[in-house]
């Protein structure tokens, strides 16, 4: 199957099965998300996983009544940062320099692009 065929084959889920996503599958999904491309690797979002049936029920009114929020085994929320600027990039460069053992000056080109 080529990429366009794969993208054209989709449908809206009407109802989820009663099966719960396994911890192993959830971890794999979250790791794939962590490794996915994002501009400069900034990953300008937080991922929140909600398993609590009670909490998902409380969120139902905020989901335009989409019952899948309450009926799914897990609710995965992408909380996007809405104010990304120089401060975000500087914080990322500082952390990246620390992780790879380089000085911030050696990574100046990151912020100049």
Biopython code that builds the backbone (N, CA, C, O; Angstrom):
import numpy as np
from Bio.PDB.StructureBuilder import StructureBuilder

atoms = [
    (1, "UNK", "N", (0.852, -1.173, 0.000)),
    (1, "UNK", "CA", (0.000, 0.000, 0.000)),
    (1, "UNK", "C", (0.896, 1.233, 0.000)),
    (1, "UNK", "O", (1.824, 1.321, 0.803)),
    (2, "UNK", "N", (0.627, 2.186, -0.893)),
    (2, "UNK", "CA", (1.427, 3.407, -0.879)),
    (2, "UNK", "C", (0.843, 4.413, 0.111)),
    (2, "UNK", "O", (-0.247, 4.210, 0.647)),
    (3, "UNK", "N", (1.562, 5.475, 0.341)),
    (3, "UNK", "CA", (1.175, 6.430, 1.381)),
    (3, "UNK", "C", (-0.171, 7.083, 1.097)),
    (3, "UNK", "O", (-0.955, 7.286, 2.023)),
    (4, "UNK", "N", (-0.460, 7.418, -0.160)),
    (4, "UNK", "CA", (-1.749, 8.050, -0.471)),
    (4, "UNK", "C", (-2.907, 7.087, -0.255)),
    (4, "UNK", "O", (-3.968, 7.480, 0.230)),
    (5, "UNK", "N", (-2.702, 5.827, -0.617)),
    (5, "UNK", "CA", (-3.752, 4.831, -0.350)),
    (5, "UNK", "C", (-3.980, 4.702, 1.154)),
    (5, "UNK", "O", (-5.118, 4.614, 1.615)),
    (6, "UNK", "N", (-2.896, 4.691, 1.902)),
    (6, "UNK", "CA", (-3.014, 4.559, 3.354)),
    (6, "UNK", "C", (-3.750, 5.755, 3.947)),
    (6, "UNK", "O", (-4.573, 5.596, 4.848)),
    (7, "UNK", "N", (-3.454, 6.954, 3.443)),
    (7, "UNK", "CA", (-4.114, 8.141, 3.967)),
    (7, "UNK", "C", (-5.578, 8.231, 3.544)),
    (7, "UNK", "O", (-6.409, 8.771, 4.274)),
    (8, "UNK", "N", (-5.885, 7.704, 2.375)),
    (8, "UNK", "CA", (-7.276, 7.731, 1.903)),
    (8, "UNK", "C", (-8.130, 6.673, 2.577)),
    (8, "UNK", "O", (-9.356, 6.790, 2.586)),
    (9, "UNK", "N", (-7.511, 5.639, 3.143)),
    (9, "UNK", "CA", (-8.259, 4.605, 3.829)),
    (9, "UNK", "C", (-8.371, 4.995, 5.291)),
    (9, "UNK", "O", (-7.490, 4.709, 6.102)),
    (10, "UNK", "N", (-9.434, 5.629, 5.594)),
    (10, "UNK", "CA", (-9.679, 6.022, 6.982)),
    (10, "UNK", "C", (-11.177, 6.178, 7.171)),
    (10, "UNK", "O", (-11.939, 6.332, 6.216)),
    (11, "UNK", "N", (-11.561, 6.134, 8.399)),
    (11, "UNK", "CA", (-12.982, 6.278, 8.707)),
    (11, "UNK", "C", (-13.115, 6.805, 10.125)),
    (11, "UNK", "O", (-12.184, 6.715, 10.925)),
    (12, "UNK", "N", (-14.250, 7.338, 10.417)),
    (12, "UNK", "CA", (-14.514, 7.818, 11.769)),
    (12, "UNK", "C", (-14.982, 6.634, 12.606)),
    (12, "UNK", "O", (-15.880, 5.894, 12.205)),
    (13, "UNK", "N", (-14.375, 6.467, 13.752)),
    (13, "UNK", "CA", (-14.752, 5.372, 14.646)),
    (13, "UNK", "C", (-16.127, 5.675, 15.216)),
    (13, "UNK", "O", (-16.355, 6.740, 15.791)),
    (14, "UNK", "N", (-17.027, 4.739, 15.053)),
    (14, "UNK", "CA", (-18.387, 4.915, 15.582)),
    (14, "UNK", "C", (-18.458, 4.462, 17.030)),
    (14, "UNK", "O", (-19.125, 5.082, 17.858)),
    (15, "UNK", "N", (-17.758, 3.368, 17.322)),
    (15, "UNK", "CA", (-17.781, 2.821, 18.667)),
    (15, "UNK", "C", (-16.495, 2.043, 18.886)),
    (15, "UNK", "O", (-16.047, 1.308, 18.006)),
    (16, "UNK", "N", (-15.903, 2.204, 20.063)),
    (16, "UNK", "CA", (-14.710, 1.464, 20.410)),
    (16, "UNK", "C", (-15.090, 0.069, 20.902)),
    (16, "UNK", "O", (-16.202, -0.155, 21.380)),
    (17, "UNK", "N", (-14.158, -0.852, 20.776)),
    (17, "UNK", "CA", (-14.377, -2.179, 21.342)),
    (17, "UNK", "C", (-14.236, -2.089, 22.864)),
    (17, "UNK", "O", (-13.823, -1.059, 23.397)),
    (18, "UNK", "N", (-14.574, -3.149, 23.537)),
    (18, "UNK", "CA", (-14.449, -3.184, 24.997)),
    (18, "UNK", "C", (-13.032, -3.537, 25.440)),
    (18, "UNK", "O", (-12.740, -3.517, 26.636)),
    (19, "UNK", "N", (-12.146, -3.861, 24.492)),
    (19, "UNK", "CA", (-10.775, -4.235, 24.833)),
    (19, "UNK", "C", (-10.005, -3.009, 25.315)),
    (19, "UNK", "O", (-10.143, -1.910, 24.779)),
    (20, "UNK", "N", (-9.200, -3.233, 26.333)),
    (20, "UNK", "CA", (-8.358, -2.174, 26.857)),
    (20, "UNK", "C", (-6.997, -2.232, 26.166)),
    (20, "UNK", "O", (-6.451, -3.314, 25.950)),
    (21, "UNK", "N", (-6.457, -1.074, 25.824)),
    (21, "UNK", "CA", (-5.120, -1.000, 25.243)),
    (21, "UNK", "C", (-4.138, -1.488, 26.305)),
    (21, "UNK", "O", (-4.187, -1.044, 27.453)),
    (22, "UNK", "N", (-3.256, -2.392, 25.924)),
    (22, "UNK", "CA", (-2.293, -2.933, 26.889)),
    (22, "UNK", "C", (-1.256, -1.874, 27.254)),
    (22, "UNK", "O", (-1.007, -0.940, 26.492)),
    (23, "UNK", "N", (-0.662, -2.036, 28.421)),
    (23, "UNK", "CA", (0.405, -1.114, 28.835)),
    (23, "UNK", "C", (1.551, -1.128, 27.835)),
    (23, "UNK", "O", (2.142, -0.088, 27.544)),
    (24, "UNK", "N", (1.865, -2.306, 27.310)),
    (24, "UNK", "CA", (2.938, -2.419, 26.318)),
    (24, "UNK", "C", (2.614, -1.610, 25.059)),
    (24, "UNK", "O", (3.466, -0.880, 24.553)),
    (25, "UNK", "N", (1.388, -1.740, 24.556)),
    (25, "UNK", "CA", (0.990, -0.983, 23.363)),
    (25, "UNK", "C", (0.958, 0.521, 23.642)),
    (25, "UNK", "O", (1.345, 1.319, 22.788)),
    (26, "UNK", "N", (0.502, 0.907, 24.827)),
    (26, "UNK", "CA", (0.461, 2.317, 25.184)),
    (26, "UNK", "C", (1.870, 2.893, 25.252)),
    (26, "UNK", "O", (2.121, 3.985, 24.744)),
    (27, "UNK", "N", (2.784, 2.165, 25.876)),
    (27, "UNK", "CA", (4.171, 2.626, 25.962)),
    (27, "UNK", "C", (4.777, 2.777, 24.567)),
    (27, "UNK", "O", (5.495, 3.741, 24.301)),
    (28, "UNK", "N", (4.489, 1.829, 23.680)),
    (28, "UNK", "CA", (5.008, 1.896, 22.314)),
    (28, "UNK", "C", (4.443, 3.107, 21.580)),
    (28, "UNK", "O", (5.175, 3.801, 20.874)),
    (29, "UNK", "N", (3.159, 3.364, 21.740)),
    (29, "UNK", "CA", (2.523, 4.524, 21.113)),
    (29, "UNK", "C", (3.126, 5.827, 21.628)),
    (29, "UNK", "O", (3.406, 6.735, 20.846)),
    (30, "UNK", "N", (3.323, 5.919, 22.930)),
    (30, "UNK", "CA", (3.904, 7.130, 23.509)),
    (30, "UNK", "C", (5.355, 7.315, 23.079)),
    (30, "UNK", "O", (5.795, 8.442, 22.853)),
    (31, "UNK", "N", (6.098, 6.221, 22.966)),
    (31, "UNK", "CA", (7.487, 6.314, 22.500)),
    (31, "UNK", "C", (7.529, 6.747, 21.037)),
    (31, "UNK", "O", (8.373, 7.559, 20.657)),
    (32, "UNK", "N", (6.630, 6.215, 20.215)),
    (32, "UNK", "CA", (6.565, 6.636, 18.805)),
    (32, "UNK", "C", (6.236, 8.124, 18.713)),
    (32, "UNK", "O", (6.775, 8.829, 17.860)),
    (33, "UNK", "N", (5.369, 8.591, 19.573)),
    (33, "UNK", "CA", (5.024, 10.017, 19.596)),
    (33, "UNK", "C", (6.226, 10.842, 20.026)),
    (33, "UNK", "O", (6.503, 11.891, 19.444)),
    (34, "UNK", "N", (6.941, 10.374, 21.040)),
    (34, "UNK", "CA", (8.130, 11.091, 21.506)),
    (34, "UNK", "C", (9.177, 11.211, 20.410)),
    (34, "UNK", "O", (9.868, 12.225, 20.311)),
    (35, "UNK", "N", (9.292, 10.181, 19.591)),
    (35, "UNK", "CA", (10.302, 10.153, 18.538)),
    (35, "UNK", "C", (9.848, 10.837, 17.246)),
    (35, "UNK", "O", (10.648, 11.018, 16.328)),
    (36, "UNK", "N", (8.580, 11.214, 17.171)),
    (36, "UNK", "CA", (8.073, 11.819, 15.942)),
    (36, "UNK", "C", (8.691, 13.199, 15.734)),
    (36, "UNK", "O", (9.120, 13.865, 16.676)),
    (37, "UNK", "N", (8.719, 13.595, 14.483)),
    (37, "UNK", "CA", (9.339, 14.874, 14.131)),
    (37, "UNK", "C", (8.534, 16.047, 14.671)),
    (37, "UNK", "O", (7.304, 16.061, 14.625)),
    (38, "UNK", "N", (9.258, 17.020, 15.180)),
    (38, "UNK", "CA", (8.656, 18.300, 15.552)),
    (38, "UNK", "C", (9.727, 19.352, 15.295)),
    (38, "UNK", "O", (10.919, 19.072, 15.428)),
    (39, "UNK", "N", (9.320, 20.526, 14.937)),
    (39, "UNK", "CA", (10.263, 21.576, 14.567)),
    (39, "UNK", "C", (11.418, 21.709, 15.535)),
    (39, "UNK", "O", (11.209, 21.998, 16.714)),
    (40, "UNK", "N", (12.631, 21.504, 15.057)),
    (40, "UNK", "CA", (13.859, 21.600, 15.843)),
    (40, "UNK", "C", (13.886, 20.651, 17.027)),
    (40, "UNK", "O", (14.732, 20.789, 17.911)),
    (41, "UNK", "N", (12.963, 19.677, 17.058)),
    (41, "UNK", "CA", (12.910, 18.756, 18.177)),
    (41, "UNK", "C", (12.356, 19.394, 19.441)),
    (41, "UNK", "O", (12.537, 18.866, 20.539)),
    (42, "UNK", "N", (11.681, 20.525, 19.292)),
    (42, "UNK", "CA", (11.176, 21.241, 20.461)),
    (42, "UNK", "C", (10.025, 20.506, 21.136)),
    (42, "UNK", "O", (9.795, 20.676, 22.333)),
    (43, "UNK", "N", (9.309, 19.698, 20.379)),
    (43, "UNK", "CA", (8.135, 18.994, 20.899)),
    (43, "UNK", "C", (7.285, 19.951, 21.734)),
    (43, "UNK", "O", (7.223, 19.838, 22.958)),
    (44, "UNK", "N", (6.633, 20.894, 21.053)),
    (44, "UNK", "CA", (5.902, 21.954, 21.764)),
    (44, "UNK", "C", (4.536, 21.505, 22.281)),
    (44, "UNK", "O", (3.512, 22.135, 22.019)),
    (45, "UNK", "N", (4.553, 20.417, 23.010)),
    (45, "UNK", "CA", (3.311, 19.889, 23.577)),
    (45, "UNK", "C", (3.635, 18.983, 24.748)),
    (45, "UNK", "O", (4.759, 18.502, 24.895)),
    (46, "UNK", "N", (2.653, 18.765, 25.557)),
    (46, "UNK", "CA", (2.723, 17.774, 26.634)),
    (46, "UNK", "C", (1.679, 16.724, 26.301)),
    (46, "UNK", "O", (0.613, 17.040, 25.771)),
    (47, "UNK", "N", (1.986, 15.491, 26.609)),
    (47, "UNK", "CA", (1.037, 14.407, 26.378)),
    (47, "UNK", "C", (0.503, 13.964, 27.734)),
    (47, "UNK", "O", (1.260, 13.647, 28.651)),
    (48, "UNK", "N", (-0.814, 13.951, 27.831)),
    (48, "UNK", "CA", (-1.472, 13.552, 29.066)),
    (48, "UNK", "C", (-2.302, 12.311, 28.766)),
    (48, "UNK", "O", (-3.123, 12.315, 27.849)),
    (49, "UNK", "N", (-2.089, 11.251, 29.536)),
    (49, "UNK", "CA", (-2.843, 10.009, 29.366)),
    (49, "UNK", "C", (-3.789, 9.876, 30.552)),
    (49, "UNK", "O", (-3.366, 9.889, 31.708)),
    (50, "UNK", "N", (-5.074, 9.748, 30.245)),
    (50, "UNK", "CA", (-6.077, 9.621, 31.309)),
    (50, "UNK", "C", (-6.765, 8.270, 31.178)),
    (50, "UNK", "O", (-7.429, 7.990, 30.180)),
    (51, "UNK", "N", (-6.596, 7.437, 32.198)),
    (51, "UNK", "CA", (-7.263, 6.136, 32.237)),
    (51, "UNK", "C", (-8.505, 6.165, 33.115)),
    (51, "UNK", "O", (-9.417, 5.362, 32.919)),
    (52, "UNK", "N", (-8.555, 7.061, 34.063)),
    (52, "UNK", "CA", (-9.646, 7.116, 35.026)),
    (52, "UNK", "C", (-10.999, 7.299, 34.337)),
    (52, "UNK", "O", (-11.228, 8.289, 33.642)),
    (53, "UNK", "N", (-11.883, 6.336, 34.542)),
    (53, "UNK", "CA", (-13.223, 6.408, 33.968)),
    (53, "UNK", "C", (-13.962, 7.631, 34.532)),
    (53, "UNK", "O", (-14.672, 8.332, 33.811)),
    (54, "UNK", "N", (-13.778, 7.866, 35.825)),
    (54, "UNK", "CA", (-14.452, 8.997, 36.475)),
    (54, "UNK", "C", (-14.005, 10.328, 35.867)),
    (54, "UNK", "O", (-14.837, 11.179, 35.554)),
    (55, "UNK", "N", (-12.707, 10.505, 35.702)),
    (55, "UNK", "CA", (-12.188, 11.751, 35.150)),
    (55, "UNK", "C", (-12.608, 11.926, 33.692)),
    (55, "UNK", "O", (-12.977, 13.025, 33.278)),
    (56, "UNK", "N", (-12.553, 10.843, 32.915)),
    (56, "UNK", "CA", (-12.977, 10.947, 31.515)),
    (56, "UNK", "C", (-14.455, 11.324, 31.422)),
    (56, "UNK", "O", (-14.859, 12.064, 30.525)),
    (57, "UNK", "N", (-15.253, 10.810, 32.352)),
    (57, "UNK", "CA", (-16.664, 11.177, 32.401)),
    (57, "UNK", "C", (-16.855, 12.665, 32.683)),
    (57, "UNK", "O", (-17.739, 13.306, 32.114)),
    (58, "UNK", "N", (-16.019, 13.205, 33.567)),
    (58, "UNK", "CA", (-16.096, 14.625, 33.881)),
    (58, "UNK", "C", (-15.677, 15.502, 32.700)),
    (58, "UNK", "O", (-16.105, 16.651, 32.588)),
    (59, "UNK", "N", (-14.845, 14.955, 31.829)),
    (59, "UNK", "CA", (-14.384, 15.716, 30.652)),
    (59, "UNK", "C", (-15.389, 15.696, 29.501)),
    (59, "UNK", "O", (-15.278, 16.487, 28.565)),
    (60, "UNK", "N", (-16.345, 14.814, 29.567)),
    (60, "UNK", "CA", (-17.324, 14.656, 28.490)),
    (60, "UNK", "C", (-17.992, 15.973, 28.080)),
    (60, "UNK", "O", (-18.103, 16.231, 26.882)),
    (61, "UNK", "N", (-18.437, 16.810, 29.009)),
    (61, "UNK", "CA", (-19.075, 18.065, 28.597)),
    (61, "UNK", "C", (-18.150, 19.002, 27.807)),
    (61, "UNK", "O", (-18.622, 19.870, 27.072)),
    (62, "UNK", "N", (-16.840, 18.823, 27.960)),
    (62, "UNK", "CA", (-15.875, 19.679, 27.270)),
    (62, "UNK", "C", (-15.428, 19.091, 25.926)),
    (62, "UNK", "O", (-14.557, 19.648, 25.257)),
    (63, "UNK", "N", (-16.024, 17.978, 25.543)),
    (63, "UNK", "CA", (-15.630, 17.305, 24.298)),
    (63, "UNK", "C", (-16.753, 17.352, 23.267)),
    (63, "UNK", "O", (-16.827, 16.506, 22.376)),
    (64, "UNK", "N", (-17.617, 18.339, 23.397)),
    (64, "UNK", "CA", (-18.755, 18.484, 22.481)),
    (64, "UNK", "C", (-19.603, 17.223, 22.468)),
    (64, "UNK", "O", (-20.175, 16.855, 21.442)),
    (65, "UNK", "N", (-19.678, 16.560, 23.625)),
    (65, "UNK", "CA", (-20.532, 15.392, 23.772)),
    (65, "UNK", "C", (-20.040, 14.135, 23.083)),
    (65, "UNK", "O", (-20.817, 13.194, 22.913)),
    (66, "UNK", "N", (-18.787, 14.084, 22.685)),
    (66, "UNK", "CA", (-18.259, 12.896, 22.014)),
    (66, "UNK", "C", (-18.035, 11.805, 23.054)),
    (66, "UNK", "O", (-17.094, 11.862, 23.846)),
    (67, "UNK", "N", (-18.912, 10.818, 23.035)),
    (67, "UNK", "CA", (-18.892, 9.772, 24.054)),
    (67, "UNK", "C", (-17.627, 8.923, 24.043)),
    (67, "UNK", "O", (-17.361, 8.208, 25.009)),
    (68, "UNK", "N", (-16.854, 8.986, 22.986)),
    (68, "UNK", "CA", (-15.612, 8.212, 22.920)),
    (68, "UNK", "C", (-14.626, 8.649, 24.007)),
    (68, "UNK", "O", (-13.773, 7.868, 24.430)),
    (69, "UNK", "N", (-14.750, 9.893, 24.451)),
    (69, "UNK", "CA", (-13.892, 10.390, 25.527)),
    (69, "UNK", "C", (-14.108, 9.544, 26.787)),
    (69, "UNK", "O", (-13.156, 9.216, 27.494)),
    (70, "UNK", "N", (-15.338, 9.206, 27.051)),
    (70, "UNK", "CA", (-15.659, 8.435, 28.257)),
    (70, "UNK", "C", (-15.566, 6.935, 28.019)),
    (70, "UNK", "O", (-15.317, 6.183, 28.962)),
    (71, "UNK", "N", (-15.760, 6.483, 26.790)),
    (71, "UNK", "CA", (-15.842, 5.049, 26.517)),
    (71, "UNK", "C", (-14.520, 4.396, 26.127)),
    (71, "UNK", "O", (-14.413, 3.170, 26.153)),
    (72, "UNK", "N", (-13.531, 5.173, 25.774)),
    (72, "UNK", "CA", (-12.248, 4.596, 25.356)),
    (72, "UNK", "C", (-11.498, 4.050, 26.571)),
    (72, "UNK", "O", (-11.796, 4.405, 27.711)),
    (73, "UNK", "N", (-10.521, 3.180, 26.307)),
    (73, "UNK", "CA", (-9.754, 2.645, 27.436)),
    (73, "UNK", "C", (-8.779, 3.678, 27.983)),
    (73, "UNK", "O", (-8.456, 3.665, 29.171)),
    (74, "UNK", "N", (-8.312, 4.567, 27.122)),
    (74, "UNK", "CA", (-7.388, 5.628, 27.511)),
    (74, "UNK", "C", (-7.775, 6.884, 26.732)),
    (74, "UNK", "O", (-8.220, 6.802, 25.587)),
    (75, "UNK", "N", (-7.608, 8.011, 27.344)),
    (75, "UNK", "CA", (-7.779, 9.277, 26.651)),
    (75, "UNK", "C", (-6.404, 9.916, 26.579)),
    (75, "UNK", "O", (-5.769, 10.157, 27.606)),
    (76, "UNK", "N", (-5.948, 10.190, 25.365)),
    (76, "UNK", "CA", (-4.638, 10.804, 25.174)),
    (76, "UNK", "C", (-4.867, 12.240, 24.726)),
    (76, "UNK", "O", (-5.502, 12.496, 23.703)),
    (77, "UNK", "N", (-4.341, 13.158, 25.505)),
    (77, "UNK", "CA", (-4.526, 14.584, 25.231)),
    (77, "UNK", "C", (-3.186, 15.185, 24.830)),
    (77, "UNK", "O", (-2.176, 14.977, 25.503)),
    (78, "UNK", "N", (-3.183, 15.928, 23.733)),
    (78, "UNK", "CA", (-2.017, 16.701, 23.334)),
    (78, "UNK", "C", (-2.282, 18.136, 23.780)),
    (78, "UNK", "O", (-3.149, 18.811, 23.225)),
    (79, "UNK", "N", (-1.547, 18.594, 24.769)),
    (79, "UNK", "CA", (-1.691, 19.960, 25.265)),
    (79, "UNK", "C", (-0.596, 20.793, 24.598)),
    (79, "UNK", "O", (0.563, 20.764, 25.011)),
    (80, "UNK", "N", (-0.982, 21.528, 23.569)),
    (80, "UNK", "CA", (-0.019, 22.274, 22.764)),
    (80, "UNK", "C", (0.372, 23.592, 23.424)),
    (80, "UNK", "O", (-0.471, 24.305, 23.970)),
    (81, "UNK", "N", (1.647, 23.896, 23.363)),
    (81, "UNK", "CA", (2.131, 25.190, 23.812)),
    (81, "UNK", "C", (1.676, 26.217, 22.773)),
    (81, "UNK", "O", (1.794, 25.973, 21.572)),
    (82, "UNK", "N", (1.179, 27.316, 23.207)),
    (82, "UNK", "CA", (0.669, 28.317, 22.263)),
    (82, "UNK", "C", (1.575, 29.531, 22.155)),
    (82, "UNK", "O", (1.360, 30.384, 21.294)),
    (83, "UNK", "N", (2.573, 29.625, 23.004)),
    (83, "UNK", "CA", (3.458, 30.781, 23.000)),
    (83, "UNK", "C", (4.904, 30.302, 22.879)),
    (83, "UNK", "O", (5.649, 30.255, 23.858)),
    (84, "UNK", "N", (5.276, 29.949, 21.651)),
    (84, "UNK", "CA", (6.635, 29.463, 21.413)),
    (84, "UNK", "C", (7.449, 30.607, 20.819)),
    (84, "UNK", "O", (7.086, 31.174, 19.789)),
    (85, "UNK", "N", (8.536, 30.930, 21.474)),
    (85, "UNK", "CA", (9.378, 32.022, 21.000)),
    (85, "UNK", "C", (10.826, 31.777, 21.373)),
    (85, "UNK", "O", (11.242, 30.642, 21.605)),
    (86, "UNK", "N", (11.576, 32.842, 21.424)),
    (86, "UNK", "CA", (13.011, 32.744, 21.709)),
    (86, "UNK", "C", (13.290, 32.049, 23.037)),
    (86, "UNK", "O", (14.247, 31.282, 23.147)),
    (87, "UNK", "N", (12.469, 32.309, 24.036)),
    (87, "UNK", "CA", (12.675, 31.699, 25.356)),
    (87, "UNK", "C", (12.599, 30.177, 25.264)),
    (87, "UNK", "O", (13.400, 29.472, 25.877)),
    (88, "UNK", "N", (11.627, 29.672, 24.492)),
    (88, "UNK", "CA", (11.472, 28.224, 24.311)),
    (88, "UNK", "C", (12.690, 27.641, 23.613)),
    (88, "UNK", "O", (13.218, 26.609, 24.026)),
    (89, "UNK", "N", (13.133, 28.311, 22.551)),
    (89, "UNK", "CA", (14.295, 27.831, 21.794)),
    (89, "UNK", "C", (15.544, 27.873, 22.675)),
    (89, "UNK", "O", (16.332, 26.928, 22.677)),
    (90, "UNK", "N", (15.726, 28.950, 23.414)),
    (90, "UNK", "CA", (16.893, 29.061, 24.296)),
    (90, "UNK", "C", (16.900, 27.951, 25.352)),
    (90, "UNK", "O", (17.948, 27.372, 25.637)),
    (91, "UNK", "N", (15.740, 27.657, 25.929)),
    (91, "UNK", "CA", (15.635, 26.602, 26.937)),
    (91, "UNK", "C", (15.984, 25.242, 26.315)),
    (91, "UNK", "O", (16.664, 24.423, 26.932)),
    (92, "UNK", "N", (15.508, 25.017, 25.087)),
    (92, "UNK", "CA", (15.801, 23.764, 24.400)),
    (92, "UNK", "C", (17.307, 23.640, 24.131)),
    (92, "UNK", "O", (17.895, 22.585, 24.370)),
    (93, "UNK", "N", (17.922, 24.704, 23.641)),
    (93, "UNK", "CA", (19.352, 24.667, 23.328)),
    (93, "UNK", "C", (20.163, 24.402, 24.590)),
    (93, "UNK", "O", (21.118, 23.626, 24.565)),
    (94, "UNK", "N", (19.789, 25.043, 25.691)),
    (94, "UNK", "CA", (20.488, 24.835, 26.963)),
    (94, "UNK", "C", (20.395, 23.372, 27.385)),
    (94, "UNK", "O", (21.394, 22.774, 27.784)),
    (95, "UNK", "N", (19.200, 22.798, 27.297)),
    (95, "UNK", "CA", (19.006, 21.396, 27.685)),
    (95, "UNK", "C", (19.767, 20.463, 26.738)),
    (95, "UNK", "O", (20.402, 19.507, 27.182)),
    (96, "UNK", "N", (19.701, 20.742, 25.435)),
    (96, "UNK", "CA", (20.385, 19.909, 24.440)),
    (96, "UNK", "C", (21.898, 19.943, 24.673)),
    (96, "UNK", "O", (22.560, 18.907, 24.613)),
    (97, "UNK", "N", (22.435, 21.119, 24.936)),
    (97, "UNK", "CA", (23.874, 21.248, 25.202)),
    (97, "UNK", "C", (24.258, 20.414, 26.421)),
    (97, "UNK", "O", (25.292, 19.745, 26.423)),
    (98, "UNK", "N", (23.426, 20.457, 27.447)),
    (98, "UNK", "CA", (23.691, 19.691, 28.666)),
    (98, "UNK", "C", (23.688, 18.194, 28.378)),
    (98, "UNK", "O", (24.564, 17.469, 28.851)),
    (99, "UNK", "N", (22.716, 17.732, 27.611)),
    (99, "UNK", "CA", (22.576, 16.299, 27.325)),
    (99, "UNK", "C", (23.732, 15.777, 26.493)),
    (99, "UNK", "O", (24.238, 14.685, 26.752)),
    (100, "UNK", "N", (24.163, 16.557, 25.478)),
    (100, "UNK", "CA", (25.229, 16.056, 24.601)),
    (100, "UNK", "C", (26.622, 16.480, 25.048)),
    (100, "UNK", "O", (27.611, 16.121, 24.410)),
    (101, "UNK", "N", (26.711, 17.241, 26.140)),
    (101, "UNK", "CA", (28.007, 17.613, 26.685)),
    (101, "UNK", "C", (28.746, 18.654, 25.873)),
    (101, "UNK", "O", (29.969, 18.589, 25.754)),
    (102, "UNK", "N", (28.033, 19.604, 25.317)),
    (102, "UNK", "CA", (28.657, 20.703, 24.568)),
    (102, "UNK", "C", (28.270, 22.019, 25.218)),
    (102, "UNK", "O", (27.336, 22.094, 26.016)),
    (103, "UNK", "N", (29.012, 23.052, 24.855)),
    (103, "UNK", "CA", (28.675, 24.377, 25.374)),
    (103, "UNK", "C", (27.555, 24.978, 24.516)),
    (103, "UNK", "O", (27.343, 24.587, 23.368)),
    (104, "UNK", "N", (26.864, 25.921, 25.104)),
    (104, "UNK", "CA", (25.798, 26.607, 24.361)),
    (104, "UNK", "C", (26.387, 27.321, 23.143)),
    (104, "UNK", "O", (25.750, 27.376, 22.091)),
    (105, "UNK", "N", (27.582, 27.860, 23.277)),
    (105, "UNK", "CA", (28.232, 28.566, 22.169)),
    (105, "UNK", "C", (28.441, 27.639, 20.968)),
    (105, "UNK", "O", (28.344, 28.077, 19.821)),
    (106, "UNK", "N", (28.728, 26.362, 21.229)),
    (106, "UNK", "CA", (28.922, 25.415, 20.136)),
    (106, "UNK", "C", (27.625, 25.133, 19.382)),
    (106, "UNK", "O", (27.653, 24.590, 18.277)),
    (107, "UNK", "N", (26.508, 25.495, 19.965)),
    (107, "UNK", "CA", (25.203, 25.254, 19.338)),
    (107, "UNK", "C", (24.544, 26.532, 18.864)),
    (107, "UNK", "O", (23.337, 26.544, 18.620)),
    (108, "UNK", "N", (25.299, 27.605, 18.727)),
    (108, "UNK", "CA", (24.736, 28.890, 18.305)),
    (108, "UNK", "C", (23.954, 28.802, 17.003)),
    (108, "UNK", "O", (22.955, 29.502, 16.833)),
    (109, "UNK", "N", (24.394, 27.954, 16.087)),
    (109, "UNK", "CA", (23.700, 27.849, 14.807)),
    (109, "UNK", "C", (22.251, 27.376, 14.951)),
    (109, "UNK", "O", (21.424, 27.633, 14.076)),
    (110, "UNK", "N", (21.945, 26.693, 16.040)),
    (110, "UNK", "CA", (20.563, 26.243, 16.267)),
    (110, "UNK", "C", (19.620, 27.426, 16.316)),
    (110, "UNK", "O", (18.548, 27.391, 15.713)),
    (111, "UNK", "N", (20.005, 28.468, 17.025)),
    (111, "UNK", "CA", (19.100, 29.606, 17.198)),
    (111, "UNK", "C", (19.202, 30.617, 16.077)),
    (111, "UNK", "O", (18.389, 31.539, 16.013)),
    (112, "UNK", "N", (20.169, 30.474, 15.197)),
    (112, "UNK", "CA", (20.347, 31.425, 14.097)),
    (112, "UNK", "C", (19.622, 31.004, 12.826)),
    (112, "UNK", "O", (19.685, 31.716, 11.824)),
    (113, "UNK", "N", (18.936, 29.865, 12.842)),
    (113, "UNK", "CA", (18.272, 29.403, 11.623)),
    (113, "UNK", "C", (16.821, 29.774, 11.601)),
    (113, "UNK", "O", (16.117, 29.457, 10.641)),
]
sb = StructureBuilder()
sb.init_structure("model")
sb.init_model(0)
sb.init_chain("A")
sb.init_seg("    ")
for serial, (resi, resn, name, xyz) in enumerate(atoms, 1):
    if name == "N":
        sb.init_residue(resn, " ", resi, " ")
    sb.init_atom(name, np.array(xyz, "f"), 0.0, 1.0, " ", f" {name:<3s}", serial, name[0])
structure = sb.get_structure()
